[in-house]
Amino acid sequence: MNAKVKQEGRLIAASPVTERMVNALKESIAGCSPETIIETVAVASLWSDQAQQQTQMGGEFTAR
């Protein structure tokens, strides 16, 4: 699911359908596996974190 996420980790209200889907998915996972920690993060932050890790390890960053 691609949705914008505010800095504090909440979905932006401009995507209410996505917000409902994410919340339903979280509730479903929590119901089956309560010990699982679920975090909602922006896709851009994942991309940025991966690029930063690759740079720190001296490797090249390749998008897949």
Biopython code that builds the backbone (N, CA, C, O; Angstrom):
import numpy as np
from Bio.PDB.StructureBuilder import StructureBuilder

atoms = [
    (1, "MET", "N", (0.842, -1.179, 0.000)),
    (1, "MET", "CA", (0.000, 0.000, 0.000)),
    (1, "MET", "C", (0.880, 1.231, 0.000)),
    (1, "MET", "O", (1.788, 1.355, 0.821)),
    (2, "ASN", "N", (0.619, 2.112, -0.891)),
    (2, "ASN", "CA", (1.382, 3.342, -0.988)),
    (2, "ASN", "C", (0.536, 4.486, -0.457)),
    (2, "ASN", "O", (-0.466, 4.848, -1.073)),
    (3, "ALA", "N", (0.912, 5.047, 0.650)),
    (3, "ALA", "CA", (0.194, 6.179, 1.224)),
    (3, "ALA", "C", (1.195, 7.118, 1.859)),
    (3, "ALA", "O", (2.266, 6.703, 2.301)),
    (4, "LYS", "N", (0.841, 8.369, 1.898)),
    (4, "LYS", "CA", (1.713, 9.328, 2.563)),
    (4, "LYS", "C", (1.547, 9.167, 4.070)),
    (4, "LYS", "O", (0.441, 8.935, 4.559)),
    (5, "VAL", "N", (2.626, 9.288, 4.786)),
    (5, "VAL", "CA", (2.601, 9.170, 6.236)),
    (5, "VAL", "C", (3.212, 10.432, 6.817)),
    (5, "VAL", "O", (4.285, 10.872, 6.403)),
    (6, "LYS", "N", (2.506, 11.008, 7.789)),
    (6, "LYS", "CA", (3.056, 12.189, 8.462)),
    (6, "LYS", "C", (4.292, 11.785, 9.249)),
    (6, "LYS", "O", (4.519, 10.601, 9.496)),
    (7, "GLN", "N", (5.079, 12.761, 9.639)),
    (7, "GLN", "CA", (6.328, 12.513, 10.363)),
    (7, "GLN", "C", (6.102, 11.677, 11.622)),
    (7, "GLN", "O", (6.958, 10.870, 11.983)),
    (8, "GLU", "N", (4.959, 11.858, 12.300)),
    (8, "GLU", "CA", (4.723, 11.119, 13.545)),
    (8, "GLU", "C", (4.164, 9.720, 13.306)),
    (8, "GLU", "O", (3.776, 9.039, 14.255)),
    (9, "GLY", "N", (4.118, 9.281, 12.034)),
    (9, "GLY", "CA", (3.725, 7.910, 11.761)),
    (9, "GLY", "C", (2.251, 7.682, 11.491)),
    (9, "GLY", "O", (1.822, 6.536, 11.357)),
    (10, "ARG", "N", (1.469, 8.746, 11.409)),
    (10, "ARG", "CA", (0.044, 8.589, 11.132)),
    (10, "ARG", "C", (-0.218, 8.851, 9.657)),
    (10, "ARG", "O", (0.434, 9.688, 9.033)),
    (11, "LEU", "N", (-1.178, 8.125, 9.116)),
    (11, "LEU", "CA", (-1.539, 8.336, 7.719)),
    (11, "LEU", "C", (-2.182, 9.702, 7.545)),
    (11, "LEU", "O", (-2.931, 10.158, 8.410)),
    (12, "ILE", "N", (-1.894, 10.345, 6.443)),
    (12, "ILE", "CA", (-2.491, 11.646, 6.140)),
    (12, "ILE", "C", (-3.964, 11.430, 5.791)),
    (12, "ILE", "O", (-4.306, 10.475, 5.094)),
    (13, "ALA", "N", (-4.816, 12.302, 6.267)),
    (13, "ALA", "CA", (-6.261, 12.169, 6.080)),
    (13, "ALA", "C", (-6.683, 12.204, 4.614)),
    (13, "ALA", "O", (-7.820, 11.856, 4.296)),
    (14, "ALA", "N", (-5.800, 12.612, 3.725)),
    (14, "ALA", "CA", (-6.123, 12.672, 2.298)),
    (14, "ALA", "C", (-6.311, 11.278, 1.705)),
    (14, "ALA", "O", (-6.782, 11.153, 0.575)),
    (15, "SER", "N", (-5.959, 10.254, 2.426)),
    (15, "SER", "CA", (-6.111, 8.886, 1.919)),
    (15, "SER", "C", (-6.923, 8.034, 2.898)),
    (15, "SER", "O", (-6.394, 7.082, 3.472)),
    (16, "PRO", "N", (-8.219, 8.371, 3.095)),
    (16, "PRO", "CA", (-9.016, 7.648, 4.099)),
    (16, "PRO", "C", (-9.212, 6.169, 3.779)),
    (16, "PRO", "O", (-9.282, 5.349, 4.694)),
    (17, "VAL", "N", (-9.302, 5.814, 2.496)),
    (17, "VAL", "CA", (-9.476, 4.403, 2.147)),
    (17, "VAL", "C", (-8.230, 3.616, 2.527)),
    (17, "VAL", "O", (-8.319, 2.525, 3.090)),
    (18, "THR", "N", (-7.079, 4.177, 2.218)),
    (18, "THR", "CA", (-5.826, 3.511, 2.573)),
    (18, "THR", "C", (-5.696, 3.404, 4.079)),
    (18, "THR", "O", (-5.236, 2.386, 4.596)),
    (19, "GLU", "N", (-6.098, 4.451, 4.787)),
    (19, "GLU", "CA", (-6.032, 4.427, 6.246)),
    (19, "GLU", "C", (-6.891, 3.295, 6.801)),
    (19, "GLU", "O", (-6.463, 2.580, 7.707)),
    (20, "ARG", "N", (-8.094, 3.127, 6.266)),
    (20, "ARG", "CA", (-8.969, 2.039, 6.731)),
    (20, "ARG", "C", (-8.361, 0.672, 6.406)),
    (20, "ARG", "O", (-8.435, -0.251, 7.217)),
    (21, "MET", "N", (-7.760, 0.543, 5.220)),
    (21, "MET", "CA", (-7.134, -0.732, 4.850)),
    (21, "MET", "C", (-5.968, -1.055, 5.774)),
    (21, "MET", "O", (-5.826, -2.191, 6.226)),
    (22, "VAL", "N", (-5.136, -0.059, 6.054)),
    (22, "VAL", "CA", (-3.982, -0.275, 6.928)),
    (22, "VAL", "C", (-4.442, -0.639, 8.332)),
    (22, "VAL", "O", (-3.895, -1.554, 8.947)),
    (23, "ASN", "N", (-5.446, 0.073, 8.845)),
    (23, "ASN", "CA", (-5.957, -0.227, 10.187)),
    (23, "ASN", "C", (-6.554, -1.631, 10.255)),
    (23, "ASN", "O", (-6.345, -2.344, 11.236)),
    (24, "ALA", "N", (-7.294, -2.031, 9.223)),
    (24, "ALA", "CA", (-7.873, -3.378, 9.193)),
    (24, "ALA", "C", (-6.773, -4.433, 9.144)),
    (24, "ALA", "O", (-6.864, -5.464, 9.811)),
    (25, "LEU", "N", (-5.744, -4.175, 8.359)),
    (25, "LEU", "CA", (-4.623, -5.110, 8.271)),
    (25, "LEU", "C", (-3.910, -5.234, 9.615)),
    (25, "LEU", "O", (-3.573, -6.337, 10.045)),
    (26, "LYS", "N", (-3.682, -4.091, 10.280)),
    (26, "LYS", "CA", (-3.037, -4.111, 11.597)),
    (26, "LYS", "C", (-3.867, -4.904, 12.604)),
    (26, "LYS", "O", (-3.329, -5.716, 13.358)),
    (27, "GLU", "N", (-5.186, -4.663, 12.614)),
    (27, "GLU", "CA", (-6.066, -5.366, 13.552)),
    (27, "GLU", "C", (-6.066, -6.868, 13.280)),
    (27, "GLU", "O", (-6.057, -7.673, 14.211)),
    (28, "SER", "N", (-6.076, -7.236, 12.017)),
    (28, "SER", "CA", (-6.072, -8.648, 11.650)),
    (28, "SER", "C", (-4.778, -9.333, 12.090)),
    (28, "SER", "O", (-4.807, -10.433, 12.643)),
    (29, "ILE", "N", (-3.659, -8.683, 11.842)),
    (29, "ILE", "CA", (-2.367, -9.250, 12.250)),
    (29, "ILE", "C", (-2.294, -9.344, 13.767)),
    (29, "ILE", "O", (-1.842, -10.354, 14.308)),
    (30, "ALA", "N", (-2.739, -8.290, 14.459)),
    (30, "ALA", "CA", (-2.710, -8.287, 15.923)),
    (30, "ALA", "C", (-3.598, -9.391, 16.494)),
    (30, "ALA", "O", (-3.272, -9.980, 17.524)),
    (31, "GLY", "N", (-4.716, -9.672, 15.827)),
    (31, "GLY", "CA", (-5.613, -10.722, 16.288)),
    (31, "GLY", "C", (-4.999, -12.108, 16.165)),
    (31, "GLY", "O", (-5.245, -12.977, 17.003)),
    (32, "CYS", "N", (-4.206, -12.316, 15.130)),
    (32, "CYS", "CA", (-3.579, -13.625, 14.892)),
    (32, "CYS", "C", (-2.222, -13.756, 15.566)),
    (32, "CYS", "O", (-1.794, -14.856, 15.914)),
    (33, "SER", "N", (-1.556, -12.635, 15.746)),
    (33, "SER", "CA", (-0.194, -12.660, 16.274)),
    (33, "SER", "C", (0.039, -11.418, 17.138)),
    (33, "SER", "O", (0.718, -10.485, 16.710)),
    (34, "PRO", "N", (-0.526, -11.403, 18.361)),
    (34, "PRO", "CA", (-0.462, -10.206, 19.203)),
    (34, "PRO", "C", (0.952, -9.757, 19.568)),
    (34, "PRO", "O", (1.156, -8.594, 19.915)),
    (35, "GLU", "N", (1.925, -10.657, 19.497)),
    (35, "GLU", "CA", (3.293, -10.270, 19.854)),
    (35, "GLU", "C", (3.997, -9.523, 18.722)),
    (35, "GLU", "O", (5.077, -8.967, 18.924)),
    (36, "THR", "N", (3.394, -9.505, 17.539)),
    (36, "THR", "CA", (3.993, -8.825, 16.392)),
    (36, "THR", "C", (3.841, -7.318, 16.527)),
    (36, "THR", "O", (2.748, -6.818, 16.796)),
    (37, "ILE", "N", (4.932, -6.601, 16.342)),
    (37, "ILE", "CA", (4.906, -5.140, 16.387)),
    (37, "ILE", "C", (4.728, -4.635, 14.963)),
    (37, "ILE", "O", (5.500, -4.985, 14.071)),
    (38, "ILE", "N", (3.715, -3.816, 14.757)),
    (38, "ILE", "CA", (3.407, -3.306, 13.426)),
    (38, "ILE", "C", (3.655, -1.807, 13.404)),
    (38, "ILE", "O", (3.106, -1.064, 14.218)),
    (39, "GLU", "N", (4.486, -1.372, 12.466)),
    (39, "GLU", "CA", (4.779, 0.049, 12.317)),
    (39, "GLU", "C", (4.370, 0.497, 10.921)),
    (39, "GLU", "O", (4.588, -0.218, 9.943)),
    (40, "THR", "N", (3.776, 1.684, 10.833)),
    (40, "THR", "CA", (3.436, 2.275, 9.548)),
    (40, "THR", "C", (4.464, 3.353, 9.259)),
    (40, "THR", "O", (4.597, 4.319, 10.010)),
    (41, "VAL", "N", (5.186, 3.179, 8.171)),
    (41, "VAL", "CA", (6.227, 4.150, 7.818)),
    (41, "VAL", "C", (6.064, 4.590, 6.370)),
    (41, "VAL", "O", (5.471, 3.883, 5.555)),
    (42, "ALA", "N", (6.589, 5.747, 6.070)),
    (42, "ALA", "CA", (6.540, 6.258, 4.702)),
    (42, "ALA", "C", (7.509, 5.478, 3.827)),
    (42, "ALA", "O", (8.614, 5.145, 4.257)),
    (43, "VAL", "N", (7.100, 5.190, 2.614)),
    (43, "VAL", "CA", (7.960, 4.461, 1.680)),
    (43, "VAL", "C", (9.267, 5.207, 1.473)),
    (43, "VAL", "O", (10.330, 4.590, 1.397)),
    (44, "ALA", "N", (9.199, 6.520, 1.383)),
    (44, "ALA", "CA", (10.411, 7.323, 1.163)),
    (44, "ALA", "C", (11.410, 7.137, 2.293)),
    (44, "ALA", "O", (12.617, 7.132, 2.050)),
    (45, "SER", "N", (10.937, 6.984, 3.516)),
    (45, "SER", "CA", (11.865, 6.809, 4.634)),
    (45, "SER", "C", (12.549, 5.448, 4.556)),
    (45, "SER", "O", (13.714, 5.326, 4.935)),
    (46, "LEU", "N", (11.848, 4.425, 4.072)),
    (46, "LEU", "CA", (12.469, 3.113, 3.896)),
    (46, "LEU", "C", (13.555, 3.189, 2.841)),
    (46, "LEU", "O", (14.648, 2.654, 3.026)),
    (47, "TRP", "N", (13.257, 3.849, 1.741)),
    (47, "TRP", "CA", (14.226, 4.011, 0.658)),
    (47, "TRP", "C", (15.450, 4.754, 1.177)),
    (47, "TRP", "O", (16.586, 4.362, 0.909)),
    (48, "SER", "N", (15.209, 5.825, 1.919)),
    (48, "SER", "CA", (16.292, 6.645, 2.454)),
    (48, "SER", "C", (17.145, 5.841, 3.433)),
    (48, "SER", "O", (18.373, 5.917, 3.382)),
    (49, "ASP", "N", (16.520, 5.079, 4.316)),
    (49, "ASP", "CA", (17.251, 4.260, 5.285)),
    (49, "ASP", "C", (18.112, 3.218, 4.582)),
    (49, "ASP", "O", (19.256, 2.987, 4.973)),
    (50, "GLN", "N", (17.564, 2.590, 3.544)),
    (50, "GLN", "CA", (18.317, 1.565, 2.821)),
    (50, "GLN", "C", (19.523, 2.186, 2.124)),
    (50, "GLN", "O", (20.611, 1.610, 2.142)),
    (51, "ALA", "N", (19.342, 3.344, 1.516)),
    (51, "ALA", "CA", (20.446, 4.018, 0.833)),
    (51, "ALA", "C", (21.523, 4.414, 1.830)),
    (51, "ALA", "O", (22.714, 4.286, 1.547)),
    (52, "GLN", "N", (21.107, 4.894, 2.998)),
    (52, "GLN", "CA", (22.062, 5.307, 4.021)),
    (52, "GLN", "C", (22.864, 4.101, 4.519)),
    (52, "GLN", "O", (24.074, 4.208, 4.715)),
    (53, "GLN", "N", (22.214, 2.970, 4.723)),
    (53, "GLN", "CA", (22.907, 1.762, 5.178)),
    (53, "GLN", "C", (23.912, 1.290, 4.135)),
    (53, "GLN", "O", (25.023, 0.886, 4.476)),
    (54, "GLN", "N", (23.525, 1.341, 2.876)),
    (54, "GLN", "CA", (24.433, 0.925, 1.810)),
    (54, "GLN", "C", (25.663, 1.821, 1.776)),
    (54, "GLN", "O", (26.780, 1.341, 1.582)),
    (55, "THR", "N", (25.462, 3.114, 1.962)),
    (55, "THR", "CA", (26.568, 4.066, 1.951)),
    (55, "THR", "C", (27.510, 3.796, 3.119)),
    (55, "THR", "O", (28.729, 3.818, 2.951)),
    (56, "GLN", "N", (26.952, 3.541, 4.301)),
    (56, "GLN", "CA", (27.768, 3.288, 5.481)),
    (56, "GLN", "C", (28.571, 1.998, 5.334)),
    (56, "GLN", "O", (29.670, 1.886, 5.878)),
    (57, "MET", "N", (28.032, 1.027, 4.608)),
    (57, "MET", "CA", (28.717, -0.248, 4.422)),
    (57, "MET", "C", (29.665, -0.202, 3.224)),
    (57, "MET", "O", (30.349, -1.185, 2.937)),
    (58, "GLY", "N", (29.708, 0.922, 2.531)),
    (58, "GLY", "CA", (30.615, 1.063, 1.401)),
    (58, "GLY", "C", (30.129, 0.374, 0.144)),
    (58, "GLY", "O", (30.874, 0.245, -0.827)),
    (59, "GLY", "N", (28.881, -0.069, 0.159)),
    (59, "GLY", "CA", (28.339, -0.762, -1.011)),
    (59, "GLY", "C", (27.598, 0.185, -1.927)),
    (59, "GLY", "O", (27.351, 1.345, -1.597)),
    (60, "GLU", "N", (27.254, -0.338, -3.075)),
    (60, "GLU", "CA", (26.477, 0.447, -4.020)),
    (60, "GLU", "C", (25.007, 0.228, -3.735)),
    (60, "GLU", "O", (24.598, -0.840, -3.280)),
    (61, "PHE", "N", (24.222, 1.252, -4.009)),
    (61, "PHE", "CA", (22.781, 1.158, -3.815)),
    (61, "PHE", "C", (22.144, 0.861, -5.163)),
    (61, "PHE", "O", (22.310, 1.623, -6.115)),
    (62, "THR", "N", (21.420, -0.236, -5.242)),
    (62, "THR", "CA", (20.760, -0.616, -6.481)),
    (62, "THR", "C", (19.275, -0.779, -6.216)),
    (62, "THR", "O", (18.878, -1.579, -5.369)),
    (63, "ALA", "N", (18.449, -0.023, -6.935)),
    (63, "ALA", "CA", (17.000, -0.137, -6.788)),
    (63, "ALA", "C", (16.533, -1.417, -7.458)),
    (63, "ALA", "O", (17.000, -1.765, -8.543)),
    (64, "ARG", "N", (15.618, -2.111, -6.814)),
    (64, "ARG", "CA", (15.084, -3.355, -7.383)),
    (64, "ARG", "C", (13.622, -3.228, -7.608)),
    (64, "ARG", "O", (12.986, -4.170, -8.082)),
]
sb = StructureBuilder()
sb.init_structure("model")
sb.init_model(0)
sb.init_chain("A")
sb.init_seg("    ")
for serial, (resi, resn, name, xyz) in enumerate(atoms, 1):
    if name == "N":
        sb.init_residue(resn, " ", resi, " ")
    sb.init_atom(name, np.array(xyz, "f"), 0.0, 1.0, " ", f" {name:<3s}", serial, name[0])
structure = sb.get_structure()
